[in-house]
Amino acid sequence: MYKALGRLADILARILAYAGGVVLLVLVALTCVSIAGRAFIPLDIGIGPIRGIYDFTEIGMAAAIFAFLPWAQLQDAHAKVDLFTTAMPDGMNRFLDVIFNIGMTVIAAYGTYRLYLGMVDRRNFGDFSPIAEVPLWYGYAACLVGGIAFVLVAAFCVLRSARRLAGLPE
């Protein structure tokens, strides 16, 4: 059961990380096209920058960041202050990992819940981005996918760190 959960967490985190990378590549391409379009403005040939590129970049960057969070959690790649942990016994470090992962799961769950509430508010109020007039709740919904995956992967990481503390194999 544990191995199946581990594979599921890995697949979920990996797919979202790849999706976040694709979003970033698309944003880079759109930004390059928009910048090149600005060069054509003086020629007055009808080509110009992409309208709303800042809106697309803002929404896309937020979605990409949330897409990377599950992978960072699964790889134990979040920033940790290990000033004193190098001097601590191995068992204490494993115990601290359990505490850290529980804390991350709580933070991920609370943040995802607040993100959901923000999405509902933006949808109910009918808020749009200022230039491209994209409904803002779309961006929240895209981030919510990564947030939910972050919660699931963080919960798996609690199990993984508890197994390490108990000395069980991975």
PETA-V517650 format. One record per residue. N is the residue number from 0. RES is the residue in three letters. SS is DSSP state (h for helix, s for strand, l for the rest). Layout:
((N/RES/SS) (N/RES/SS))
This chain:
((0/MET/l) (1/TYR/h) (2/LYS/h) (3/ALA/h) (4/LEU/h) (5/GLY/h) (6/ARG/h) (7/LEU/h) (8/ALA/h) (9/ASP/h) (10/ILE/h) (11/LEU/h) (12/ALA/h) (13/ARG/h) (14/ILE/h) (15/LEU/h) (16/ALA/h) (17/TYR/h) (18/ALA/h) (19/GLY/h) (20/GLY/h) (21/VAL/h) (22/VAL/h) (23/LEU/h) (24/LEU/h) (25/VAL/h) (26/LEU/h) (27/VAL/h) (28/ALA/h) (29/LEU/h) (30/THR/h) (31/CYS/h) (32/VAL/h) (33/SER/h) (34/ILE/h) (35/ALA/h) (36/GLY/h) (37/ARG/h) (38/ALA/h) (39/PHE/l) (40/ILE/h) (41/PRO/h) (42/LEU/h) (43/ASP/l) (44/ILE/l) (45/GLY/l) (46/ILE/l) (47/GLY/l) (48/PRO/l) (49/ILE/l) (50/ARG/l) (51/GLY/l) (52/ILE/h) (53/TYR/h) (54/ASP/h) (55/PHE/h) (56/THR/h) (57/GLU/h) (58/ILE/h) (59/GLY/h) (60/MET/h) (61/ALA/h) (62/ALA/h) (63/ALA/h) (64/ILE/h) (65/PHE/h) (66/ALA/h) (67/PHE/h) (68/LEU/h) (69/PRO/h) (70/TRP/h) (71/ALA/h) (72/GLN/h) (73/LEU/h) (74/GLN/l) (75/ASP/l) (76/ALA/l) (77/HIS/l) (78/ALA/l) (79/LYS/l) (80/VAL/l) (81/ASP/l) (82/LEU/l) (83/PHE/l) (84/THR/h) (85/THR/h) (86/ALA/h) (87/MET/l) (88/PRO/l) (89/ASP/h) (90/GLY/h) (91/MET/h) (92/ASN/h) (93/ARG/h) (94/PHE/h) (95/LEU/h) (96/ASP/h) (97/VAL/h) (98/ILE/h) (99/PHE/h) (100/ASN/h) (101/ILE/h) (102/GLY/h) (103/MET/h) (104/THR/h) (105/VAL/h) (106/ILE/h) (107/ALA/h) (108/ALA/h) (109/TYR/h) (110/GLY/h) (111/THR/h) (112/TYR/h) (113/ARG/h) (114/LEU/h) (115/TYR/h) (116/LEU/h) (117/GLY/h) (118/MET/h) (119/VAL/h) (120/ASP/h) (121/ARG/h) (122/ARG/h) (123/ASN/h) (124/PHE/h) (125/GLY/l) (126/ASP/l) (127/PHE/s) (128/SER/l) (129/PRO/l) (130/ILE/l) (131/ALA/l) (132/GLU/l) (133/VAL/l) (134/PRO/s) (135/LEU/h) (136/TRP/h) (137/TYR/h) (138/GLY/h) (139/TYR/h) (140/ALA/h) (141/ALA/h) (142/CYS/h) (143/LEU/h) (144/VAL/h) (145/GLY/h) (146/GLY/h) (147/ILE/h) (148/ALA/h) (149/PHE/h) (150/VAL/h) (151/LEU/h) (152/VAL/h) (153/ALA/h) (154/ALA/h) (155/PHE/h) (156/CYS/h) (157/VAL/h) (158/LEU/h) (159/ARG/h) (160/SER/h) (161/ALA/h) (162/ARG/h) (163/ARG/h) (164/LEU/h) (165/ALA/h) (166/GLY/l) (167/LEU/l) (168/PRO/l) (169/GLU/l))
